[in-house]
Amino acid sequence: MTASTPLPSRQDDTYKVVMGLRAALAAHGITLPSLGRDFGTPPLVILGNCNTATARALAEALGEPPHPARPAQPGSSA
């Protein structure tokens, strides 16, 4: 089992972002074991390393059209 980067308290906005990203990835069957938070200032989300199969699944999921309830963000290249 790969050790995950520790997550901050649940009150931290970065924690909410990490958990939301983890849930969105899980909806596509994708797990990034090292997904976590960098404790610097400003806080950064750590995406970490993954194997080729996970990278391929991530690329395929990102290549799908946006969900109707979540249109592409302005300025995105979608």
C-alpha positions in Angstrom: 0.0 0.0 0.0 1.3 3.4 -0.9 1.3 6.0 1.8 -0.9 9.0 1.1 0.1 12.6 1.7 -1.5 13.7 4.9 -4.6 15.8 4.5 -5.3 19.0 6.5 -8.2 19.5 8.8 -11.7 19.3 7.3 -12.1 23.1 7.7 -9.4 23.7 5.2 -10.6 24.6 1.7 -7.8 22.7 0.1 -9.0 19.6 1.9 -12.4 20.1 0.3 -10.8 20.5 -3.1 -8.7 17.3 -2.7 -11.7 15.3 -1.5 -13.8 16.6 -4.4 -11.1 15.7 -6.9 -10.7 12.3 -5.3 -14.5 11.7 -5.7 -14.5 12.9 -9.3 -11.7 10.6 -10.2 -13.3 7.7 -8.4 -16.5 8.3 -10.5 -14.3 7.3 -13.4 -12.6 4.4 -11.6 -9.4 6.4 -11.2 -7.3 6.5 -8.0 -4.3 8.7 -7.5 -2.7 7.2 -4.3 -0.5 10.2 -3.6 -3.3 12.8 -4.1 -3.0 15.2 -1.2 -2.0 18.7 -0.1 1.3 20.5 0.0 1.6 22.4 3.3 3.4 25.4 1.8 1.9 28.9 1.4 -0.2 29.1 -0.7 -1.3 25.4 -0.4 -1.0 23.3 -3.5 -2.8 20.1 -4.4 -0.4 17.3 -5.0 -1.4 15.0 -7.9 1.7 12.8 -7.5 2.8 9.9 -9.6 0.8 7.2 -11.3 1.3 4.2 -13.5 0.7 4.1 -17.2 -2.8 2.6 -16.9 -3.9 5.3 -14.5 -2.5 8.0 -16.7 -4.3 6.5 -19.7 -7.6 6.4 -17.8 -7.1 9.9 -16.6 -6.5 11.1 -20.2 -9.5 9.3 -21.5 -11.7 10.8 -18.7 -10.5 14.3 -19.4 -11.1 13.7 -23.1 -14.8 13.2 -22.5 -17.2 16.1 -23.1 -18.1 18.1 -19.9 -21.1 16.8 -17.9 -24.2 18.8 -18.8 -24.6 20.1 -15.2 -21.0 21.3 -15.3 -20.2 23.2 -18.4 -16.6 24.0 -19.4 -15.1 26.9 -17.4 -14.6 30.1 -19.3 -11.1 30.2 -20.7 -10.7 26.4 -20.7 -9.6 24.7 -23.9 -12.4 22.2 -23.8 
